[in-house]
Amino acid sequence: MEPEKPSFFSTNFIHFLGGRNTLFSLVILVLLGLAIFVFREVSFIFNPLNVFMKTVVLPGILALIAFYLLRPVLRLLERLKIPRIWGIIIIFLGAIGLITLLVVLVFPFLRDQFQMLIEEFPDYFMQLLTDIDAFLRSSIIGDYYRGSTFDIDRLLATLPDNIADTIQNAATSVITGITGFISAITGVVLSIVIVPFILFYLLKDGEKLPEYIVRLLPPRFREDTRELFSEADKQLSAYIQGQIIVAVCIGIMVYIGFLIIGMDYALLLGSIAMVTSVVPYIGPAIAITPAVIIALVTSPFMLVKLAIVWTVVQLVEGNLISPQVMGKTLYIHPITIIFVLLTAGSLFGVIGVLLGIPGYALLRVVVSHFYKLFKRRYNKHETDLENHYDYHELQ
């Protein structure tokens, strides 16, 4: 007698979908989506919760970044037979000393160069417009350009007034939004105060936290969850540590290169390159913009030297530093990176640009993990069905 094949809504189909636990998870996801939709529609009710999340999430993210940067140092101290708590104290004292050293020795030079650049940038910009005007008048399109309605002299004459109006409008906006400004300052101060406390407990017990969460789950889910946490930890650690190391190397190379070619504001421009390099593709474009303007105004030869320095830095970073530091642990296609940065920036602003790539990497780990689980369950179900029918056919 031929065995009865499973119907569409049979138990076998439920197993194919992942079992009752997976169906329960899908229901939870649907309810979570509905909750998010309702939250967006009546978000004003949850404003206190929203403020609390903003106050806690930013310090938490900063502490997590610092945790991944300092964890290798803590492990090194533990290998030297130094107790963990004393290792944390040494790390905190070292961080305080390093920050103090930077504030005392480096910050005054950065401040002076920044003030000089702000004061002289309008002159740089006006000189750049004058050079462009002279070039256009002497080029093959000079006759057409001189006959156009564009008047560079009038633009240069009105530029100081336009800058003054812009500054006045900005000042008015700041005065109008003084409450928001004070709130932002308060948030920064709270972050500075809270981050060390969160960081201390992350360094002390952070590596135990995933295992603690795993033990709260049913036994059948523990191994998969442990594997998921391990992969996510590896991805985040590789990205954060790698990006910071690459950014510091770029900043140092740009600073040394600009010193060699005699570029003004070398320390400031190198610092800008270091900070913006944490954002792939977009960061280098932002970093080189002020350097190009300064080089254009200085001399054409300075622009050539700038191009040589920047090309060497990018070649060394792309072919030597990044492959050694980042490896292939977190390879993401450039088009995907640009898409993620644009999307995250549109949704969450600067924070989205900074955290878009690690967030995408974490999401990719989660999706990949659940896809592997689904394939494993699907293959097991197919094998069980084949064995079931083969067994009955042999009877």
C-alpha positions, 0 to 999 in steps of 0.5 A, spaced: 500 500 500 502 506 497 504 511 503 499 517 504 503 523 502 503 529 507 498 534 505 500 542 505 498 543 512 501 537 515 506 536 520 511 535 515 510 542 512 511 545 519 517 542 520 519 544 513 518 551 515 522 550 521 518 547 526 513 550 531 518 554 534 520 558 528 513 559 526 513 562 533 519 566 532 515 569 525 509 571 529 514 575 534 517 578 528 510 580 525 508 583 532 515 586 533 514 590 526 507 592 528 509 595 534 514 599 530 509 601 526 505 603 532 511 606 535 512 611 529 505 613 528 504 615 536 511 616 537 510 623 541 507 618 547 514 615 548 518 621 548 521 620 555 523 613 553 526 616 546 530 621 550 532 615 555 534 611 549 538 617 546 542 618 553 544 611 554 545 608 546 550 613 545 555 612 551 553 605 550 556 605 543 562 609 545 564 604 550 563 598 546 568 601 541 573 603 546 572 596 549 574 592 542 580 597 542 582 596 549 581 588 549 587 586 546 591 590 551 587 587 557 589 580 554 596 582 553 596 584 560 593 577 563 598 573 559 603 577 563 600 574 569 597 581 571 590 580 574 584 583 570 582 588 575 589 591 575 590 590 568 583 595 567 586 600 572 593 600 568 589 601 562 585 607 565 591 610 568 594 609 561 588 612 557 588 618 562 595 619 561 595 619 553 589 624 553 592 629 558 599 628 553 595 630 547 591 635 550 597 639 553 602 637 547 598 636 540 591 640 542 594 647 542 598 646 535 591 644 532 587 649 535 592 655 533 592 651 526 584 651 526 583 658 528 588 660 522 585 656 517 578 659 519 581 666 519 584 665 512 579 661 508 575 666 506 582 669 503 583 662 500 577 662 497 577 669 494 584 667 491 581 661 488 575 664 484 580 670 482 585 664 479 579 661 476 577 667 473 584 669 470 584 662 467 577 662 464 579 669 461 585 666 458 583 660 455 580 658 449 573 659 451 575 666 454 571 670 448 564 666 450 566 667 458 567 675 457 561 675 454 557 671 459 553 674 464 557 671 470 561 677 473 567 674 478 568 681 480 561 683 482 561 676 486 568 677 489 565 684 491 559 681 495 563 675 498 564 678 504 557 681 505 555 674 503 559 671 508 557 676 514 550 675 512 551 667 513 554 668 519 549 672 522 544 667 520 547 662 523 548 666 530 540 667 529 539 660 528 544 658 534 540 663 539 533 660 537 535 653 538 539 655 544 535 649 548 537 644 543 544 646 544 544 646 551 541 639 551 546 637 546 552 639 551 548 636 556 548 629 552 556 630 551 557 631 558 553 625 560 556 621 555 563 623 558 561 621 565 557 615 563 562 611 558 568 610 563 563 606 567 560 602 562 567 601 559 569 598 566 564 593 566 565 591 559 572 590 560 571 586 567 565 582 565 564 583 557 566 576 555 562 573 560 555 576 558 554 572 551 555 566 555 550 568 561 545 570 555 546 563 552 544 560 559 538 563 559 536 560 553 533 553 552 538 547 551 537 546 544 538 553 542 545 554 546 550 552 541 547 556 535 546 562 539 554 561 542 556 560 534 552 567 532 555 571 538 562 568 536 562 570 529 558 577 531 564 578 536 569 577 531 566 581 525 565 587 530 572 586 533 576 586 526 572 592 523 573 597 529 580 595 531 582 595 523 579 601 521 582 605 527 589 602 526 588 604 518 585 611 520 591 612 525 596 610 519 593 614 514 593 620 519 601 619 520 602 618 513 598 624 511 602 629 516 609 626 514 607 627 507 605 634 508 611 636 512 615 633 506 612 638 501 611 644 505 604 644 505 601 649 510 596 646 516 600 639 516 598 637 523 590 639 522 590 636 515 593 630 517 588 630 523 582 631 519 584 625 514 585 620 520 578 622 523 574 622 516 578 615 514 573 611 518 568 612 513 570 608 507 570 612 500 566 618 503 571 620 508 578 621 504 574 625 499 572 630 505 579 629 507 582 632 501 578 637 499 581 643 504 588 640 502 586 641 494 583 648 496 590 650 499 594 647 494 591 650 488 591 657 492 599 656 494 601 654 487 600 649 481 606 645 483 604 644 490 597 641 487 602 636 483 606 635 490 599 634 493 597 629 488 603 625 489 603 624 496 595 623 496 596 617 491 602 614 495 598 614 501 592 611 498 596 606 494 600 604 501 593 603 505 590 599 499 595 594 498 599 594 504 596 596 510 588 594 509 590 587 507 594 586 513 590 589 518 583 588 516 584 581 511 578 578 508 574 577 515 570 583 513 570 584 505 564 588 503 563 590 495 564 597 494 558 598 491 554 595 497 558 600 502 556 606 498 549 604 498 549 602 506 553 609 507 547 613 503 542 609 506 544 610 513 546 617 512 539 619 510 536 615 516 540 617 521 545 622 519 552 622 521 551 617 526 548 613 521 554 614 516 559 612 522 555 606 524 552 604 518 558 599 516 559 595 522 551 595 523 551 592 516 556 587 518 552 585 524 546 584 520 549 580 515 552 575 520 545 574 523 542 573 516 547 568 514 547 564 521 539 564 520 540 562 513 545 556 515 540 554 520 534 554 515 538 550 510 541 545 515 533 544 517 531 543 510 536 538 508 535 534 514 527 534 513 528 532 505 533 526 508 528 524 513 522 524 507 527 520 502 528 515 508 521 515 510 519 513 502 524 508 501 523 505 507 515 504 505 517 502 498 521 496 501 516 493 505 
